[in-house]
Amino acid sequence: MSADEGGAADGAAPRGGSDPWKVAFVALLVVALVCVVTWVLLGSRLLVVRDVAVTGLDRMSPQEVVSAVDVATGTPLVRVDLDRSRARAESLPLVEEATVRRGWPATLEVEVVERQPVLAVPVGEEYRLVDGDGVRIEDSKTRPGTHPVVRVTGEVEGNEAVRAAADIVEAAPDSLIAQIQLIDATDPGAITIALGNGSTVEWGTPEGTADKSDVLRVLLREHPPEEGRVYDVGTPDLAIVR
């Protein structure tokens, strides 16, 4: 090897090496970017809650939900506990389900599913409209034509018999619901349904609601309701008409 070649070799930068100044610069740049992002999310006034938007309401006012969620204006969106806010919204009696989302850059979005009346429970001379859990939705001075009347014993809210009656109504066709005058669930193991034309459905236990509804639909078509007729669907596979 010549002297010139040796000198060139000695003076060349080693291959595969890295410039420590470049590495330090990149590291500082990454740290700076992390600091800026953290400040924007947590410390600045750019991405904070300025509005709580509530959707899905019919019976309730937006302010009721906003007050329940209880997220102060100016709270950084990233710091909002979505699960806690959802639980607070669902603590309201008329809220069946709630979804809470961050609506960047400055909105907390709350989507509400309100409880809907399914049954009417006689209370004195009036009627209490309740959902499937027996939760009171509203009161009516007259018998409602769109919600079947249910008779149960004990407390209405959380009553298993109310849940069973609601399952029947929710699975039944509209044509049947219109005929139901009373669901007698005072004995949850022997539920009966009185139809407006004087016929009766012996429903039995709450189990098998879907199968019983399908069988009853067929029986009503083949044996139209009439005074005194009884449809026994307590055992769907052995349903009878008498």
C-alpha positions in Angstrom: 0.0 0.0 0.0 1.4 3.5 -1.0 1.8 6.3 1.5 -0.9 8.3 -0.4 -3.3 5.4 -0.1 -2.5 4.9 3.6 -3.1 8.6 4.3 -6.4 8.6 2.5 -7.5 5.6 4.5 -6.4 7.1 7.7 -8.3 10.4 7.0 -11.6 8.9 5.9 -14.6 8.8 8.4 -15.4 5.3 9.5 -18.2 3.7 7.6 -21.4 2.9 9.4 -20.7 5.5 12.1 -23.2 8.2 13.2 -22.7 11.8 13.9 -23.3 12.3 17.7 -24.5 15.9 17.1 -27.2 14.7 14.7 -28.3 12.0 17.2 -28.5 14.7 20.0 -30.5 17.0 17.7 -33.0 14.4 16.8 -33.4 13.4 20.5 -34.0 17.0 21.5 -36.5 17.4 18.6 -38.5 14.4 19.8 -38.5 15.7 23.4 -39.6 19.1 22.2 -42.5 17.6 20.1 -43.6 15.5 23.1 -43.6 18.5 25.3 -45.6 20.5 22.8 -48.2 17.8 22.3 -48.5 17.3 26.0 -49.0 21.0 26.5 -51.6 21.2 23.8 -53.6 18.3 25.2 -53.3 19.1 28.9 -52.1 22.6 29.5 -53.4 24.8 26.7 -56.9 26.2 26.1 -57.1 24.8 22.6 -58.5 21.3 23.3 -60.8 21.8 26.3 -64.5 21.2 26.8 -66.4 24.2 25.6 -69.7 22.5 25.0 -71.6 19.3 26.1 -73.8 18.1 23.2 -76.6 15.8 24.2 -78.6 13.8 21.6 -81.4 11.2 21.7 -83.7 13.1 24.1 -87.5 13.1 24.0 -88.8 13.4 27.5 -85.8 14.8 29.2 -84.1 18.2 28.8 -80.4 18.4 27.7 -79.6 20.4 30.9 -80.6 17.4 33.1 -78.0 15.2 31.3 -75.4 18.0 31.3 -75.8 18.4 35.0 -75.6 14.7 35.7 -72.4 14.3 33.6 -70.9 17.1 35.6 -67.9 18.0 33.4 -66.8 21.6 33.9 -66.2 23.9 31.0 -62.5 24.3 30.4 -61.6 20.7 31.4 -59.1 19.3 28.9 -60.9 16.8 26.7 -58.2 14.2 27.1 -58.7 14.3 30.9 -62.4 13.6 30.8 -63.2 10.2 32.3 -65.6 8.8 29.7 -66.7 5.8 31.8 -67.4 7.9 34.8 -69.4 10.4 32.7 -71.4 7.6 31.1 -72.2 6.1 34.5 -73.4 9.5 35.7 -75.7 9.9 32.7 -77.1 6.4 33.2 -77.9 7.1 36.8 -80.8 9.3 35.7 -84.1 7.4 36.0 -85.2 7.8 32.4 -81.8 7.0 30.8 -81.5 3.3 29.7 -78.1 3.7 28.1 -75.6 6.4 27.4 -72.5 6.7 25.2 -70.0 9.5 25.9 -67.3 10.4 23.3 -64.7 13.2 22.8 -65.7 15.4 19.9 -62.5 17.1 19.0 -61.5 19.9 19.3 -63.8 21.2 22.0 -67.1 19.1 22.5 -68.1 16.3 24.8 -70.7 14.3 23.0 -73.4 12.4 25.0 -75.8 10.1 23.1 -78.7 9.0 25.2 -81.2 6.1 24.8 -84.3 6.9 26.9 -86.4 4.3 28.5 -89.7 3.7 26.7 -93.0 2.7 28.1 -94.1 -0.8 27.3 -96.8 -1.6 29.9 -99.5 0.2 31.9 -99.9 -0.6 35.6 -103.2 0.3 37.3 -102.6 2.6 40.2 -105.9 3.6 41.8 -107.9 5.2 39.1 -104.9 6.1 37.0 -102.2 4.2 35.1 -98.5 4.2 35.5 -96.6 3.6 32.2 -93.4 1.6 32.8 -90.6 0.0 30.8 -89.6 -3.6 31.0 -87.7 -3.0 34.2 -90.8 -1.5 35.9 -89.3 2.0 35.9 -91.9 4.7 35.9 -91.9 6.7 32.7 -95.0 8.7 33.0 -98.6 8.6 34.3 -101.9 8.6 32.4 -105.3 9.4 33.8 -106.9 7.3 31.1 -106.3 3.7 30.0 -103.6 3.9 27.2 -104.6 2.2 24.0 -101.0 1.6 22.9 -99.6 -0.2 26.0 -101.2 -3.3 27.4 -102.3 -3.3 31.0 -100.3 -5.7 33.3 -101.4 -6.9 36.8 -98.6 -7.9 39.2 -98.1 -8.2 42.9 -95.4 -6.5 45.0 -93.2 -3.6 43.9 -93.4 -2.8 40.2 -89.8 -1.7 39.7 -87.5 -4.6 39.3 -90.4 -7.1 39.3 -89.6 -10.2 37.4 -93.3 -10.6 36.4 -93.2 -7.1 34.8 -90.1 -8.2 32.9 -91.9 -11.3 31.7 -94.9 -9.4 30.6 -92.7 -6.9 28.8 -90.9 -9.7 26.9 -94.3 -11.0 25.7 -95.3 -7.5 24.4 -91.9 -6.9 22.7 -92.1 -10.3 21.0 -95.7 -10.2 20.0 -96.9 -8.8 16.6 -98.7 -5.5 16.5 -101.9 -7.2 15.6 -101.8 -9.2 18.8 -100.8 -6.2 21.0 -103.8 -4.3 19.8 -106.1 -7.1 21.1 -104.5 -7.5 24.6 -106.7 -6.1 27.3 -104.8 -7.5 30.3 -101.7 -9.5 31.1 -102.2 -11.2 34.5 -98.8 -11.9 35.9 -99.7 -12.1 39.5 -98.4 -15.6 39.3 -95.3 -15.5 37.2 -95.4 -19.2 36.7 -98.9 -19.1 35.2 -99.3 -15.9 33.2 -102.5 -15.4 31.3 -103.5 -12.9 28.6 -107.0 -11.6 28.2 -107.9 -10.5 24.7 -110.5 -7.9 23.9 -112.8 -10.3 22.1 -113.3 -12.5 25.2 -110.7 -15.2 24.4 -107.8 -16.0 26.7 -104.2 -17.1 26.2 -102.6 -19.3 28.8 -99.0 -18.3 28.6 -97.5 -20.2 31.5 -94.0 -19.4 32.6 -91.8 -16.5 31.2 -89.5 -18.9 29.4 -89.8 -19.6 25.7 -91.3 -16.2 24.8 -90.2 -16.3 21.2 -91.4 -19.8 20.5 -94.8 -19.2 22.3 -95.3 -16.0 20.2 -94.7 -17.9 17.0 -97.1 -20.7 17.9 -99.7 -18.2 19.1 -99.5 -16.3 15.8 -100.3 -19.5 13.9 -103.1 -20.5 16.3 -104.8 -17.1 16.0 -104.6 -17.4 12.2 -106.1 -20.9 12.1 -108.5 -20.4 14.9 -109.7 -16.8 15.0 -110.4 -15.4 18.5 -114.0 -15.6 19.8 -115.8 -15.4 23.1 -114.6 -18.1 25.5 -111.8 -19.5 23.3 -108.6 -20.5 25.1 -105.2 -20.7 23.5 -102.8 -22.8 25.6 -99.2 -22.1 24.6 -97.6 -23.0 27.9 -95.8 -25.9 26.2 -95.3 -24.6 22.6 -94.7 -28.1 21.1 -98.1 -29.2 22.6 -100.1 -26.1 22.2 -103.9 -26.6 22.1 -107.0 -24.6 21.4 -110.2 -25.3 23.3 
